[in-house]
């Protein structure tokens, strides 16, 4: 039995059903979870539109001019944009549901609560309550946005990232509280859509947990495009004004805008799930504690996705779900390796990472060599008028085995793949360097970085 139909839940259900298992999937909302309905799919759809707008605004560098005067050619119809965003999310949800049904998964619309390690109390959409027995249980219940006690979202002016898609017009002045991945992505997106953005960061820089060089590139881009970044500034309250919002900082300063997005993290949906009754261990933050094969301290209960706090990525949730089912079914399985996870931040430019970080190497956790190449030297980047970005490759000393990398630039989410493949398959920098790339191409910088890490045998 699976509680929660996000990426961890529906991927696990597919694997189990295809192996002949009797699978029941319980979900209180639509299939796909927040990743499909309110997070990854809708946000990246909105970001795609913003990226297109940004590229058009930079078209003059490619010799493309507006011949219709000084007024902008392109404007965003926020109502149509958000309608498309939500439509795509529902389409994706419906596609997943059809695939699950075709595989034989029994879907229950409702909520589930553990009564013990084998029993789940279900309350379905019709209000009926009944108990179901399961040999194995997978928890994939996700998270919800953390809110400020002194600035509750109202869905109109003070918003979480799940509420942005109700906007009927582009915010004139958007204040974003939080400079992590979510805050940075939406700050970048809404700037591209035409908002005047202020980004409030309690830390000394944007993306404090990410590669420092990558964060510096993004900050430079923000500054050039007019995004106001306020580092070392902690928001203490948000309140509605007559025609917008006012954010009060902990030192007494105030910032005014028309809208405010609160992006200060998330909380696992584990409260009221009956974890105590089943004996499942949770961390101080409320996340379900799991091992490398997604198993909790109760040997027939597993967990996957953001509710575990392992890595807040849909791809990791899906992998955790697949690993859990393989382990339950006695199939060949490899424990999750977080040092091989590839991730991407969908700002403009994108920031993609995989494997170990440069900080890990600097702190002596790994012995490695590093090469960084600016995309300004790449011929394809020059043709595309790309002026921001780089490729980094990290290789183990002496052996030259690729252990990590960073790509900053357009479609970094695609460019990271050869480095990710090298990390996963333990390829060397020579393996990368000796593989043909197209000329000219952005991927040529990956090969060039690998060549610079070659050590003579």
TIMIVEX-695941 format. One record per residue (C-alpha): y, z, x. Coordinates in steps of 0.001 Angstrom, whole numbers, plus 500000, padded with zeros to 6 digits. Each point is the difference from the previous one (the first is absolute). Example, Ala and Ser with C-alpha at 12.3 -4.5 7.8 and 13.67 -1.06 7.14 Angstrom:
residues 2
495500507800512300
503440499340501370
//
This chain:
residues 457
500000500000500000
503481499096501237
503222501728498953
502976497718500540
500139496193500093
502355499433502902
498874497981503060
497642502766501122
498444500287496551
499680496378498924
498794498792503414
497369502744500016
498951499074496456
499552496363501007
497837500921502982
497846502430498038
499527497695497016
499084497034502205
497266502180501512
498553500790496578
501422503487499523
500955501319496548
503778500372500335
502484501633497638
503688499672500866
502538502315498334
503689499042500054
502869501384497914
502281496980500513
499299496340500625
497493498939502639
501442499697503493
501752503333500289
503500500424501346
499303497456502758
499780497231497425
502215501347497213
502961501811501598
499731499804503772
498576497315502274
499762496965497704
503352500420498189
501961501180503040
498787497170502226
500702497479497225
503568501285499780
500246499984503802
498867496351500092
502971499065497814
502359502054502166
498632498355503148
500651496568498504
503573501010499224
500496501241503557
498673496766501469
502379497974497844
502910502196501080
499143499178503630
499526496275499317
503301499098501633
498407500544503398
497612497162499174
502827497640499066
499664500505496242
503360500391498274
501217500885496537
501832496880498776
501084501600496726
502749502179501374
500116503625501058
498149501455497015
496357500856500772
497461497407498880
497276502548499331
500137503032497764
497218502338498946
499167500419496329
498600503510500253
498594499965496493
497977496838500692
498992501215503451
498639503308498714
498288498260497078
498184497803502534
499169503024502158
498413501874497100
498236496889498696
498356499400503377
498918503636500166
498366499762496562
498343496692500916
498519501554503120
498825503008498008
498346497744497412
498293497931502715
498514503136501571
498849501322496628
498248496717499187
498228500020503369
498847503587499508
498737499326496491
498150496904501195
498330502101502703
498755502450497378
502391502882500620
500526502211496928
503726500666499640
501238503060498114
503700500149499138
500874503675500320
500055502962502351
497279501910501795
499667503592501196
497252501486502152
498066502817498339
497555500292502882
498674497776502772
498101497745497570
501907500268496713
503264498350498962
501839500878496804
501494496809498604
502850499717497524
500279496381498925
502899498035498541
498781500750496468
500257503736500678
496245500534500106
498746502553502536
496478499921501432
498094500752503196
498400497413502280
497427500677502726
500068498242503358
497831500121503094
503005499110502140
503730500195499321
502863498191501737
503558501310499562
502683497347500350
502838501531498008
502990498991502137
503410501639500200
503319500088498164
503587499994501355
501419503266501276
503151500979498125
503042502073500914
500390503138497911
503756499452500217
499901496359498991
497386499230497371
499466496276499369
501337498703496700
498732496427500321
503526498606499668
502141501086502939
497767502430501909
496717498259500688
496631500256501697
498389496833501347
497854499782496836
503129499687497822
501888497283501842
498411497238497946
501868501070496874
503363498990501481
501809497234498149
502467499208502778
500255500302503764
501427503427500890
503517499533501302
499768503012502329
496523501349500662
499485503293501819
496508500353501444
498868503521500900
497239499862502580
499635497757503052
496225499738500133
498087496844499155
500816499994496269
503684500762500509
500390497397502747
498203497295498009
502125500457496884
503211500343502025
499207496668501646
498995498378496710
502997501051497937
502393499063502773
498434496549499873
500428499906496218
503696500791500313
500360503788499813
502265501996502269
497402502400501415
500416503465501501
496880501436501641
499922503786500429
497620501198502721
499266503631500841
498722498828503401
501884498471502906
498895496443499237
498449497694497425
496162499959499901
499613503166502088
496208499740500106
499864496374501136
500394498111503270
503393500886501468
500858496452501109
499102498665496551
502181502602498307
502876499106502319
499744496311499050
500089500889496313
502995502285500470
501846497200501812
499217497619497135
501149502573497461
503275500483501851
500610496257500226
499329499511496290
502179502889498897
497412502634499112
501558503408500563
497495502264501755
500759503733500013
497704501701502552
499483503771500251
501182500333496407
497919501943497500
500583499465496269
500128503285498093
500892498775496497
500485496881497860
501991499985496788
501314497456497524
503676499168500057
502008498201497330
499006496553501273
497295500678502556
498602502730502231
501209502457502629
497710501241502774
500922503298501625
498820500545503588
498946503341501428
503195500253502053
502219499492496954
500790496305500375
499692497806496929
498981496365499575
500764497992496855
498173496966498660
498915498319496814
496275500784500412
497794502248502126
496405499427501089
498148503163501031
497290499092502526
499001503310501580
496230499716499968
497206500514497515
497741502711498569
496221499602499513
498771499926496392
497485502776500607
501477502758497844
497880500679496929
497168497830501311
497520502889500086
499529499927503764
499593503786500182
497227499946497413
498111497419502016
500668501743503331
501982497124501497
502281500958502885
503654498946499964
502679500269502684
503178502058499720
501735496877498714
497431499581497208
498196497024501567
496212499760499772
498422500626503403
497477497301501000
498011499002503065
499625496560501593
497737498723497222
502328501249497220
497769502977499140
501484503331498929
498521503389500837
497792499535496904
497367497508501113
499844497964496785
503781499790499471
502071497469501922
503694499099499964
502072496971500966
503605498899500108
503334501757500076
498572503187498450
498228500595503331
503173499757502081
498138498018502677
502259496925500012
502226498962497059
498962496353500023
498187498037497293
497839498366502672
498890503401501291
499280501235496467
497830496946499385
498185500495503299
499408503683499227
498560499052496617
497683497378501489
498856502381502738
499294502717497440
497811497696497910
498135498706503051
499270503580501054
498889501015496498
497735496959499668
498434500432503425
501457496774501350
501126499483503604
503379501636500412
502580500650502693
502335502990499624
503670499212499419
501920499534503262
503666500728499395
500817498837503534
499152496451498867
502015499883496801
502483497151499616
503111500665497943
503191498191499089
503483501004498917
501458497310497745
503596500172501119
501906496947501235
498870499592502751
496488501287499364
498455502621502297
496231499875500557
497912502372502112
496357500477500895
497993502377502146
501497502539502351
503763500333500357
502211499866503056
500737503684499409
496260500734500300
500004498292503393
503169501753501176
498540503374499026
496829499318501967
497631499764497039
499001496550501259
500340498363503399
501549496656499314
502365497246501072
502700498539497761
501742496644499779
502852499254497612
501354496484499406
503112499284497974
499642497236497416
503302498589501232
497990498319502795
497524498430497549
500738496292499318
498829500148496381
502204503036499375
502968498098501432
499329497092497641
499872502427497071
503209501740501170
498091503272500356
502002502375502161
498362503340499230
496518501028500999
497396500359502722
496312500157500791
498432502958501798
496424500202501237
498329503151501353
496965499670502275
497729502579501568
500614500396503733
497606498193502325
497725498571497279
502804498164498147
498466500793496600
502576499590497225
500591503395498373
503105499389497890
503115498017499325
503244499601498083
501564496875498511
503544499899498615
501127496778498377
499470497667497055
496480500260498561
499042502701502493
497286500969497511
498287496704500856
500808499981503716
498382503392500576
496559498656499060
498941498627503426
500955503308501608
498188501910497251
496901497852500522
500170500664503733
500246503767499416
497099500035497524
497699497825502145
501066501525503329
501240496704501387
501913499888503261
503447498601500653
498278497092501741
498064499264496803
503317499749498177
501698498024502763
497183497466500278
499991499212496265
502006496936498996
503170500486497980
502058497292498334
503141498893501807
502572500837498845
499001503095498021
500976503639499715
496403500924500841
500598498455503419
501843503203500924
496800502005499390
498152497782502472
502875500154502495
500126503800499843
496251500085500652
500419497743503053
502574502364501443
497446502826499769
497373498099501990
498637501892503003
498487497949502823
496289500684500378
//
